[in-house]
Amino acid sequence: SSYDDCGVEGRGVLHNGTCFHLIKEAHSWDYANLACTRVGGRLATIVDRNTQLFLRHLALLSGSTESWWFGLHYDADENGMVYSDQTLIQNKTMFTSQTAQSGNCTVLDYEYNYSWKYTDCTDNNFFICQEDIKADTGCPYGWGMSEANIFHIFLKDSFSESYSQSLQVCEIAGASLVNISNEPTNQFVVDLIQSSCVNCSGYAWIGNLVEDSSNRFENWAFNNITYENECPSIEITEGVWYTRNCTDILPFVCSISAIT
């Protein structure tokens, strides 16, 4: 690519300080918006013609014949069209196709050369996330870098999930539930959680298996007893590991190797 790679694992493409990531999974607008939020971003905001042309070019390069959700949608409180970050639309006529259309959410429409089209928010389309990049680390907002050069994200209580669902959410980000391999990483995870959630207590899902001979570091509580259908978690004040029922709804930590 002639563009700079960016974001987690270089899966995004950089444009004017913003990292855009095309997700080739068809979902409703609400699901797409939540998926972007969960990985520290939001559905894309198209602020000007240059951004429109840039995303249109990326859509063409993808080789897909699908339309793509972006962040523009109807907001009842504003009584008008706004972006996912509540930015008001500036000039909708600049990019909107002239075809008959209705709906409260917006796609880059494949059939009309990726002009904007208003459509039903429950339709299933591919989608475009964007992440604002922190200049000091190159990490997307919501992610942190440990000394081991690994990105982590703590998903707060509003994004709590069961163990199996947390695996899926991390996968959407191109990541996995964090596998803690040493004491510094264990402490980093605790510090990351505490910095993201003041006065938090309880547990968060992690990826360490209960019986994993390949992992030389373990921090299981001495009184932990593992029963069937239990999954690994970390106690988020002391950093000790416990197993809990896999259907419990807990926050969780994803990780991925950074670009070197």
N, C-alpha and C positions, 0 to 999 in steps of 0.2 A: 504494500500500500504506500501511496505517496503521502499519507497523513501520519501524524504522530500517534502511536498507540498510547492508551491511557487506562486508568482505572485498575480494578482488580485483575491480575494476570494479563494485563494488556488487552483485555477483551473489548475495550471501547475505542472510540476514535475521537481525537481532540479537535475542537474547533473554538477559537476565541476564548480559551480558558475554561471551556465546558467539555466534559467527557460524555459522548453519546454512545449508547449501547443498544443495538438492534436485537430484540428478543424474538426468535422464530418459534413462538408458541402461541396458538390462537386461544384467546380468552376474552371475556367481557371487559368493558372499560374499567369497572370497579375493581375486578381482579387484577388487571394490568397495573392500575394505579397503586394498589396495595403491594403488589410484587415489587415495583420500583421503590416504594417507600421502605419496604423491609430490608432492602440491601443498601440503604443510605442515600437513595436518590428520589426521583419523582418522574412522572411522565413528562416528556419533552415540552419545553416552551419555545415557540417559534417567534422570535422577537423582531425579525426583519427579513428582507428579501434574501440576503446572503445566507441566513440560516435555513430558510426554505429551500433554496437551491442546493445547499450542502446536504440536507437530509434527503432531498429528492435523489441526488446523485448516489448516496449510500443505499437507498432503497433499490435503485436500478442495479447497482453493483451486487446486491444480495442475490440476484437471480430469482427472486420470489415473484409469484403472481398474486400475492396477497396484498390487502390494504393494511395500513399501519395506524394504530391509535397513537395520538399524542395528547397533550394535557388539556386542551381546550374543551370546556363542557359548560352546560347551563348551571348556574348557581341561583337557587331561589332567593337566598338572602340578598344577593346583589341584583336580582331580577335581570340577569344578563349573562353573557358568556365570559368566563374567566378561566385562567390556567390553574393547574394543580397547586401552585404556590400562591393562589389568589390574585395574581397579576391580571389586570384588566386587559382585554383585547384592544389593540391599537387601530388596526386597519384590516378588518375581515374581508373586505372586498378585493384586496390585493391578490389573494391566493385562492378564493373560493370559485369552484367551477360553476358554470351556468346551468347545470342540470337540475331538474326538480329534485328536491331533497327535504327531508324532515328528520328530526331527532335532536337529542340533547347532548350528544357527544360527537367528536370530530375525528375523522381519519384522513391520512394522505391516501387518496383513492387511486388504486392501481389502474382502474378502467379509464381514468381521465388524467393520465400522466402525473399522478400524485398531486393534483390540486386538492384543496380541502373539500370535504363533503361531510355534512351533518347527517348522522345516522343514529339508529337505536342503540342505546348504551349496552343492551344485552347481547348485541351481535358479538361474534367471536372473530377477533382479528389479531394479527401480530402487533407488536407495540415497541415504542422507542422510549427508553429511559435516559435520563440525563443525571450526571453527578457533578457537583461543583468540587474542584480539586483544591486541596490545601497546599499552598506554595511551599510550606516548610518541610513536608514529608512526601508529597505526591500522593497521599492517601485520599480516597473519597471521604467526605464528611461522614462521621459516624464510625469510621474505622481507625484503628491505632496500629502502630508498628512496634513490635518488641525487639529486643536485642538480637533475637534469632532471625530477624528479617522476615517476620510473618505478620500478615494482616489478621486482625481479629475484629469482630463486631459484637456488641452486646445489644440484643433486641429487647426493648423494654416491655413492661407488663402488657401494654396494649397489643403486643405482637406475640404473646405467649402461645405455646402450642404443645401438643403431645409430643412424645419422642419421635414417632414416625413422621409427623408433620414438620418438626424442626429439621429433620434430615432433608426433607423436600425443599424447604425454604432455603437452607444453605446451598443446596444443589442449584437452585435458580441463580444464586450469586456466583456460581462457579466455584463454590467452596465446599467445606464439609464441617461437621461438628468438630470443635477443637479437640485434638488429641494431645494431652499434656505429657511431655516427655522429660521434664526436669523441674526442679524447684523454682528457678527464676521464671519460667513460663507459668507455673502454677500461681506465683505471686502476681505476675503481670495480669493474668486473667482476673484475679480478685480485685486488683487495683482498677482495672478497666471497668469492671462492673460497678465498683463503688464510685468512680468518677462519673459514671453515666446515670447513676440512680442513688441520690442522696438518702441516707438512712434506710437503705434496702436491707431486707433480711430474707431468709429462706434459701431456696435452691435454684440452680440453673442446670440445664442439660449440658453434658460434655460427651465427647466421643470415645473416651477410654473404656475398653471392654473389661469386664470383671476378671476374667481369666485370660490374660494375654501375655504369653511367655516372651514375646518380642519386646515388650515395654519394660525397660529396666527401672523406671521410676513409677512408684505407686504411692498414693496418699489416702488409702482407704481408712475410714474410721475403725478403731480397734473393735468396736461393738457392732459393726455393720454386718448384717445377715442378709444374704441375697436369696430371694424367693423367686419362683417362676413368674415370668412376665414383668420383671423389674429391669430398669435401665439405669445407666450411670449418671450421677449428678454431682455438682460441687456445691458445698455450703458456702454462701457468698459473703460471709464475714470472716471466717477462719480458713477457708480454702480446703477443708477436709472433704473427702469424697464419700458419698452414700449412694446406694441404689434405692430407687423409688418406682412405684407403679408406672409403667410406660404410658398409661393413658392420662397421668396427671398433666395439668396444664401449667407449664413452667416457662420462664424466659430461657434463652440459650445463647451460646457463643459459637460463632462460625470462625473458621480460619482458612487461610490459603497462603501459599508461598508467594512472596513479592517478586517482582521482576528484578533481576540482578544485571 
